[in-house]
Amino acid sequence: FDRSERAAMTDAGTRAIDLLLSRLQSEYSRIDRVHLIGHADPLGKPERNEVLGIERAQTVREYILRTGLVQAPITTEGRSSREPVVRHCGPYATPQAIACNLPNRRVAVEVTGIRR
């Protein structure tokens, strides 16, 4: 919650990126671009959520770049809290709402290329 640096990534998030990288290598004969879209939950100030979305995408980009497994351009953008996957969590930053909104704090990946 309210974090975007590498240390804030969950173990599940790191495993998901590692799985993605493995799938990219096995399922694509050519990757033209990887586009990362960072999201935030609706809690907090809109200006901060905008920054969080961008920073989360950039953190994942840095993680992927460090592996050296993707040679294609990796682009990023942030969409703040405009595209929530859960909407019933409540408007205030209570421990319950923070936990409920976890799925909204994410980075989506779009891959352009040729599949095997």
C-alpha positions as CSV (number, residue, x, y, z in Angstrom):
1,F,0.0,0.0,0.0
2,D,1.4,3.4,-1.1
3,R,4.6,1.8,-2.2
4,S,6.2,1.1,-5.6
5,E,9.8,0.2,-5.1
6,R,11.3,-3.3,-5.7
7,A,11.2,-4.1,-1.9
8,A,7.5,-3.6,-1.9
9,M,6.8,-6.3,-4.6
10,T,5.1,-9.3,-3.1
11,D,6.6,-12.8,-3.5
12,A,3.6,-13.7,-5.7
13,G,4.3,-10.6,-7.9
14,T,7.9,-11.6,-8.3
15,R,7.0,-15.2,-9.2
16,A,4.4,-13.9,-11.7
17,I,7.1,-11.8,-13.5
18,D,9.5,-14.8,-13.5
19,L,6.7,-17.0,-14.9
20,L,6.0,-14.3,-17.5
21,L,9.6,-14.2,-18.6
22,S,9.7,-18.0,-18.9
23,R,6.5,-18.0,-21.0
24,L,7.9,-15.2,-23.2
25,Q,10.9,-17.2,-24.0
26,S,9.0,-20.4,-24.7
27,E,5.9,-19.0,-26.5
28,Y,7.3,-16.2,-28.6
29,S,9.7,-16.5,-31.6
30,R,10.0,-12.7,-31.7
31,I,9.1,-10.0,-29.2
32,D,8.6,-6.5,-30.7
33,R,7.6,-4.7,-27.5
34,V,6.6,-5.3,-23.9
35,H,4.2,-2.6,-22.5
36,L,3.7,-2.3,-18.7
37,I,0.7,-0.6,-17.3
38,G,0.8,0.4,-13.6
39,H,-2.3,0.6,-11.5
40,A,-3.2,1.9,-8.1
41,D,-6.1,1.5,-5.8
42,P,-8.7,4.3,-5.3
43,L,-7.5,5.1,-1.7
44,G,-5.5,8.2,-1.2
45,K,-5.1,11.3,-3.3
46,P,-5.5,11.0,-7.1
47,E,-2.2,12.8,-7.7
48,R,-0.3,10.3,-5.6
49,N,-2.1,7.3,-7.2
50,E,-1.1,8.6,-10.6
51,V,2.6,8.6,-9.6
52,L,2.2,5.2,-7.9
53,G,0.9,3.6,-11.2
54,I,3.8,5.0,-13.2
55,E,6.4,4.0,-10.5
56,R,5.0,0.5,-10.3
57,A,5.3,-0.1,-14.0
58,Q,8.9,1.3,-13.9
59,T,9.8,-1.0,-11.1
60,V,8.7,-4.0,-13.0
61,R,10.5,-2.7,-16.1
62,E,13.7,-2.4,-14.1
63,Y,13.2,-5.9,-12.7
64,I,12.8,-7.3,-16.3
65,L,15.7,-5.4,-17.6
66,R,18.0,-6.7,-14.9
67,T,17.3,-10.3,-16.0
68,G,18.6,-9.5,-19.5
69,L,15.9,-11.9,-21.0
70,V,14.0,-9.3,-23.0
71,Q,15.8,-7.6,-25.8
72,A,12.7,-5.7,-27.1
73,P,11.7,-2.2,-26.0
74,I,9.9,-2.1,-22.7
75,T,7.5,0.8,-22.4
76,T,5.6,2.0,-19.3
77,E,2.5,4.0,-18.4
78,G,0.4,4.6,-15.4
79,R,-3.4,4.5,-15.2
80,S,-3.7,5.4,-11.5
81,S,-7.0,4.0,-10.1
82,R,-9.1,4.4,-13.3
83,E,-9.4,0.7,-14.0
84,P,-10.1,-1.2,-10.7
85,V,-10.6,-4.9,-10.7
86,V,-12.5,-4.8,-7.4
87,R,-14.9,-1.9,-6.5
88,H,-16.5,-2.9,-3.2
89,C,-13.7,-2.1,-0.7
90,G,-14.8,1.1,0.8
91,P,-13.6,4.7,0.3
92,Y,-11.3,5.0,3.4
93,A,-7.9,3.6,4.1
94,T,-8.8,1.2,6.8
95,P,-6.8,-2.0,7.2
96,Q,-9.8,-3.9,5.7
97,A,-10.0,-1.6,2.6
98,I,-6.3,-1.7,2.1
99,A,-6.3,-5.5,2.1
100,C,-9.4,-5.6,-0.1
101,N,-7.8,-3.3,-2.7
102,L,-4.7,-5.4,-3.1
103,P,-5.8,-6.7,-6.6
104,N,-6.1,-3.1,-7.7
105,R,-2.4,-2.4,-7.0
106,R,-0.9,-4.2,-10.0
107,V,1.0,-4.0,-13.2
108,A,-0.6,-5.3,-16.4
109,V,1.5,-6.6,-19.3
110,E,0.9,-6.3,-23.0
111,V,3.2,-8.2,-25.3
112,T,3.5,-7.5,-29.1
113,G,5.3,-10.1,-31.1
114,I,5.1,-13.4,-33.0
115,R,4.0,-16.5,-31.1
116,R,5.6,-19.8,-31.9
